[in-house]
């Protein structure tokens, strides 16, 4: 039974987050949403006018604080430097903020699932995840990288950003899947193919930030030589 202290709108948003993360947009009906939220079936249309609007509102609720924290982290590095931001500090701040946001929050796993599903849904390419998070963060990060490495053109820098984000997403998923039981009946499980995880989340984040930053800096230098 839902708490009386929660508004109907909040209960719908919480329920939508859980269900859409588990089953995707097409796998959830309005009846599913109202049942999970313990509200009248007409509540979705009353508060959000449609299932799609509820889905967008669920994403935007999570995207706005993430965007604010990432942009603040980038701004801190660029503001502290008069003209040319330190590349290592810039990458480190970007990676650390994303990792900490996704892994330290209690419901970070649900949010990560929700966003991964959105990224892999072709017809949602113009949805709020891209409009409200990907596009504005890319623009600011690209501008900061351009200042840090003016010798690299924007196309090369976009490839670098994609590489950094790809690493971050991999290590987010890696930590989240680490709690799953080992596979049985096989001498080598998928877990054996990756570096061993450290004992604590704080140590893991620190180790990943160091690795992604080091690896990315090396890659950027190689790109610059080939430029």
Residue, then its C-alpha position, 0 to 999 in steps of 0.5 A: x500500500x502506498x504511503x498517504x504522505x506521497x502525492x498521487x503524482x509522486x507515486x506515479x513517477x516512482x512507479x514509472x521509474x521502476x517499471x520502465x527500467x525493468x520492462x521499457x516503455x512498450x512493456x508497461x501499460x497504463x494499468x500496470x502503472x496505476x496498479x504499481x502506484x496504487x492509484x486510480x487507473x485514470x490518474x495517469x491521464x489526469x496528471x500527465x495526459x499520456x503514458x509518454x508524457x509520464x515517461x518523459x517526466x520520469x526521465x527529466x526528474x532524474x536528468x536535471x540534477x545529474x546535468x547540474x552536477x556534471x556541468x558544475x564539475x566542468x565549470x569548476x575546472x574551467x573557472x579555476x583556469x584563466x585560459x587553458x583548462x588542465x586536461x587531466x583535471x577536466x577528464x577526472x572531474x567529468x568521470x568522477x561526477x558521472x560515476x559517483x552519481x550513478x553508483x553512490x545513489x541508493x536507486x542509481x541502478x534503476x536510473x542506470x537501467x532506465x537511461x540504458x534502455x532509452x539510449x538503445x531505443x532508436x525512436x527515442x533519439x529526440x527524447x529528453x535524455x538527449x535534449x536535456x542531458x546528452x546535448x547540453x553536457x556534450x556542448x559544454x564538455x566539447x568547449x572545455x576540451x577545445x580550450x584544453x587541446x586547441x590543436x585537436x579539431x571538433x570531430x576528433x574531440x567528439x570521438x574522444x568524448x564518445x570513448x570516455x563516456x563508453x568507458x564510464x558506462x562500462x565501469x558503471x555496469x560492471x559494478x552493478x553486475x558484480x552483485x549477481x551470482x557467479x554462473x554455474x557449470x563453466x570453468x570460466x565465467x564472464x567475471x573472470x574476463x575483467x579486472x577484479x573489483x576492489x572491496x569498497x565502492x569509494x575505492x572502486x570509483x577512485x580506481x576507475x577514475x584513475x584508470x579512465x583518466x590515464x587511458x584517455x590521456x594516453x589516447x589523446x596524445x596518440x590522436x594528437x600525434x596522428x593529427 
